[in-house]
Amino acid sequence: MIMNALDFSMAYFKSAHQHTILLQNLYLNPQNAALTADGSHIMMDDVQAQQEYDEFFEEIFVELEDKYGEIEEMNVCDNLGDHLVGNVYVRFHREEDAEKAVADLNNRWFNQRPIHCELSPVTDFREACCRQYEMGECTRGGFCNFMHLKPISRELRRELYGRSGRRRGGSRRSRSRSPPGRDNRRDRDHGGRRDRDRGGRDRKRSRSRDRHGRY
C-alpha cells in the first residue's frame, strides 16, 4: 500500500494538541484554471502569477490572524491531486485559536464557494513536504503524493514575519493589525508575518475583495 502525504502526516505527526487547521481546496491556481476553448493552457506571466498568489496568501494570512490569533506558519499546496490541490494549512500559536477558527470558518464562504475547514495533525511541514520538489527535482509533478508547498515572494515573507522576524514557533511579536497589501519576487521560503503601512493595505484589500468576492 502506498502512503500518501495526508496518511503520512497523520501517522507521523498525530498529537494530542492540534494547532494546525486545514482549509480544503481553498486556493484556485489561475495557471491551472486558465484554459482556452480547445482545452490548452493559457500562459501567464510569471511576475503576474506571483503577484496574484502573494495577494491571495497575504489576504488569507492577515484575515485569519486578525480574527482568530497569532499564526506561526501558513502553507499552500501546489499539488494537482484531489486530496491536496489548493489545500491551505495554517498553524496557530495557540490550540484554542485553531479550534475557534474551525468552528467559525465552516459557516463562511470564500471566492463564492463554501469553506471546508478542519483541524489537522500536521505540525512539521518539513517532514510532510516533497524534498525533491524543493530542489526542483520531483519527477512526479503536480500529482506527487507529498506536499508541494507553493512559495511566496521574499518581500512578502519579510513583511509578514518582520525583518528581524521570529523563527517559526518562536515568541510573539507585536504588529499593527490591519488588512492586506502585496509584492512580487519569488523565493523558496514559506509562511509569513507583516508590518506594513495601513493605507497601502486598505487600498489593496479593497481591490482584492472586488475581484474575488469575500468570505
C-alpha positions in Angstrom: 0.0 0.0 0.0 1.4 3.4 -1.0 1.1 6.0 1.7 0.1 9.5 0.5 1.1 12.7 2.1 -2.1 13.0 4.2 -1.8 9.5 5.6 2.0 10.0 6.2 1.4 13.2 8.1 -1.4 11.7 10.2 0.7 8.7 11.1 3.9 10.6 11.8 2.6 13.8 13.4 -0.5 12.9 15.3 -0.6 14.9 18.6 -3.0 15.4 21.4 -2.6 19.2 20.8 -3.7 20.3 17.3 -2.6 23.9 16.5 -3.0 23.5 12.7 -6.1 23.9 10.6 -6.7 22.7 7.0 -8.7 24.8 4.6 -9.5 22.2 1.9 -9.1 23.2 -1.8 -9.2 26.9 -0.9 -6.6 28.2 -3.4 -7.5 28.2 -7.0 -4.3 28.5 -9.1 -5.2 30.7 -12.1 -2.5 29.0 -14.1 -4.3 25.7 -13.7 -7.7 27.2 -14.3 -6.8 29.3 -17.4 -7.7 27.2 -20.4 -8.5 28.1 -24.0 -11.6 26.8 -25.8 -9.7 23.8 -27.1 -8.5 22.8 -23.6 -4.9 24.1 -23.9 -3.4 26.2 -21.1 -3.2 30.0 -21.4 0.3 31.0 -20.4 0.5 33.6 -17.6 3.4 35.9 -17.0 5.5 34.6 -14.0 5.6 38.0 -12.3 1.8 38.5 -12.6 1.2 34.9 -11.4 3.4 35.5 -8.3 1.7 38.8 -7.6 -1.7 37.2 -7.7 -0.6 34.4 -5.4 1.0 36.8 -3.0 -2.3 38.8 -2.8 -4.2 35.6 -2.1 -1.7 34.5 0.6 -1.5 37.8 2.4 -5.2 38.3 2.4 -5.9 34.9 4.0 -3.0 35.2 6.4 -4.0 38.7 7.7 -7.7 37.9 7.9 -7.2 34.7 9.9 -4.6 36.3 12.2 -6.8 39.3 12.9 -9.9 37.3 13.6 -8.5 34.2 15.4 -5.0 34.8 16.8 -1.3 34.6 16.1 -0.2 32.5 13.2 3.1 30.7 13.4 3.1 29.3 9.8 0.9 29.1 6.8 1.5 26.9 3.7 -0.4 26.4 0.4 -0.2 23.2 -1.6 0.7 23.5 -5.3 -0.2 19.8 -6.0 -2.9 18.8 -8.5 -4.1 15.6 -6.9 -7.7 15.9 -5.5 -6.6 15.2 -1.9 -4.1 18.1 -1.9 -4.9 20.6 -4.6 -5.3 24.1 -3.3 -5.1 23.0 0.4 -4.1 25.7 2.8 -2.5 24.7 6.2 -2.4 27.3 9.0 -0.6 26.6 12.3 -1.7 28.9 15.1 0.4 29.7 18.2 -2.5 28.6 20.5 -4.6 25.5 20.2 -7.8 27.3 21.2 -7.3 29.8 18.3 -7.2 26.9 15.9 -10.4 25.4 17.4 -12.1 28.8 17.2 -11.1 29.2 13.5 -12.5 25.8 12.6 -15.8 26.4 14.3 -16.3 29.8 12.6 -14.9 29.2 9.1 -17.2 26.2 8.3 -20.0 28.7 8.3 -18.3 31.1 5.8 -17.7 31.4 2.1 -14.6 32.4 0.1 -14.5 33.2 -3.6 -18.2 32.3 -3.9 -17.6 28.8 -2.5 -18.3 27.4 1.0 -15.2 26.9 3.1 -14.4 23.4 4.3 -12.1 23.6 7.4 -10.9 21.0 9.9 -8.2 20.5 12.5 -5.0 18.9 11.0 -2.4 16.7 12.8 0.4 18.2 10.7 2.9 20.0 12.9 6.2 19.7 10.9 5.8 20.7 7.3 9.4 19.8 6.6 8.6 16.1 7.0 5.3 16.2 5.1 6.6 18.1 2.0 8.4 16.7 -1.0 12.1 17.3 -0.7 12.7 16.7 -4.4 10.2 19.5 -5.3 12.1 21.9 -3.1 15.2 21.1 -5.0 13.4 21.3 -8.4 13.9 17.6 -9.0 10.4 16.0 -8.4 9.6 13.7 -11.3 6.0 13.1 -10.2 4.9 16.6 -11.0 1.7 18.0 -9.5 0.4 14.5 -8.8 3.1 13.8 -6.2 1.6 12.4 -3.0 3.7 14.6 -0.8 3.1 18.3 -0.3 4.5 20.7 -2.9 4.5 23.9 -0.9 4.0 27.0 -3.1 6.5 29.7 -2.2 5.6 33.3 -1.5 7.9 36.2 -2.5 10.9 37.1 -0.3 9.5 40.6 0.2 6.1 39.4 1.3 7.7 36.9 3.7 9.7 39.7 5.3 6.6 41.8 5.7 4.6 39.0 7.3 7.3 37.7 9.6 9.2 41.0 10.1 12.7 41.8 9.1 14.2 40.8 12.5 11.4 38.2 12.5 10.9 35.5 14.9 11.6 32.0 13.6 8.7 29.6 13.3 7.5 28.5 16.7 9.2 31.5 18.3 7.9 34.1 20.7 5.1 36.5 20.0 5.8 39.8 18.3 3.5 42.8 18.3 2.3 44.1 14.9 -0.3 46.7 13.8 -3.5 44.9 13.0 -4.9 46.0 9.6 -5.8 44.5 6.2 -3.5 43.4 3.3 -1.1 44.7 0.7 1.3 42.9 -1.9 4.6 42.5 -3.7 6.3 40.2 -6.3 9.7 38.3 -6.4 9.9 34.6 -5.8 11.6 32.7 -3.0 11.5 29.1 -1.7 10.6 30.2 1.8 7.1 29.5 3.2 4.8 31.2 5.7 4.9 34.9 6.9 4.1 37.9 9.1 3.5 41.5 8.2 4.3 45.0 9.4 3.3 47.5 6.7 1.8 50.9 6.2 -2.0 50.8 6.8 -3.0 52.9 3.8 -1.5 50.6 1.2 -3.1 47.6 2.9 -6.5 49.1 2.9 -6.4 50.1 -0.8 -5.1 46.7 -2.0 -7.5 44.8 0.2 -10.4 46.7 -1.2 -9.2 45.9 -4.8 -8.8 42.2 -3.9 -12.2 42.0 -2.4 -13.8 43.5 -5.5 -12.1 40.9 -7.7 -12.7 37.7 -5.6 -15.9 38.3 -3.6 -15.1 37.7 0.1 -16.0 35.4 2.9 
